[in-house]
Amino acid sequence: MTLSTSDGSISILGKSPDLRFEAIEAVVTLPTFRRPRQVLDTLESLRAQQTARRFAVIVMENEAEAREGAASALPLFEAGKIEGMVIVAHERGNCSAYNAGWETALRHFPAFRHLLVIDDDEVADPHWLERMCSCAETLEADIVGGPQTPRFSDPTHSAWALHPVFAPPYTESGMVGVLYSSGNLLVSRQVLEAMGPPFLDLRFNFMGGGDSDFLSRAVQRGFRLAWCAEAPVYETVPARRVEADWIRARSLRNGVISTLVEKKKRAGTPLAGAKVLAKSLALLAVSPLRGLARLAGTGSLSIGLYPVYVALGRVMAEFGYANEQYRQPEKH
């Protein structure tokens, strides 16, 4: 079955038997790309969720040719071990995969209240779904973020958990003014309906940052954000991601995304471009001092260099620099 969508096309490969779409209260969307073994670990963690809520999982395969992730996941759904469906997002890219899953949720599950996001290199805490949903309801938040706790493939790399690339932005639960990532996220149905497809801007498809842009635009629309520190997912971090060139590239990319998101936020206001550039230059000017303070506090040169690289990335974005790490997944 193929559906025509605003974001290309979506093929539905299969679903769990006797799936009662109207009974589903929460939908978990799980994008996957060339991780057929890891996606099974993610799904197993979802099977182990301790909650009375009726939830379904949508796996979004973004490798339209080989479909290794879908091939791994589909038997679990067809056997009824997991409730939900497996789809193919035919248009490559991070944002395309998310858009396909979110649009499918709105099309097929008429009663869900909460949509959650987890990636295929993550496993969920057994209480993850219940705590994310309860946090949204208790705090009356429209969007909730949670920690992506790193699990390094080489245990000797554990000290890297303190690096800003891996460390969560908050340590306590509560209302917050900004969220940055969709790696552990809850979005209410009303947000999706108000924002409308395509939810994530395809210009961020291979760079990342479409989630940051979406969250920024949601705040502009008046939606409320919260953080749930008690609902972690655990992210597998391969040794490649603690190498100096990867950390540098990710730090520069974070700066580029910051500039692009701020430009969109200020679009249509007086002197928007000049204000963004002025802020970037100011951050670059003070970044050595901020870096020295971090170096003194942590003893880590890499952590000390982080604000310098981010500020450089912000300025480089003004000249068209874009580090599209997701175009070469083998290096990501």
Secondary structure, DSSP 8 states (H G I E B T S, - for coil): -EEEETTEEEEEEEE-TT--GGG-SEEEEEEESS-TTHHHHHHHHHHT---SS-EEEEEEE--TTT-HHHHHHHHHHHTTSS-EEEEEE-S-SHHHHHHHHHHHHHHH-TT--EEEEE-TTEEE-TTHHHHHHHHHHHHT-SEEE--EEEEESSGGGGGGGGSTTTS-S-SS-EEES----SSEEEEEHHHHHHH-SS-S-GGGTTTS-HHHHHHHHHHHTT--EEE-TT--EEEEE-GGGGSHHHHHHHHHHHHHHHHHHHHHHHTTSTTHHHHHHHHHHHHHHHHHHHHHHHHHHH--HHHHHHHHHHHHHHHHHTTT----GGGSGGG-
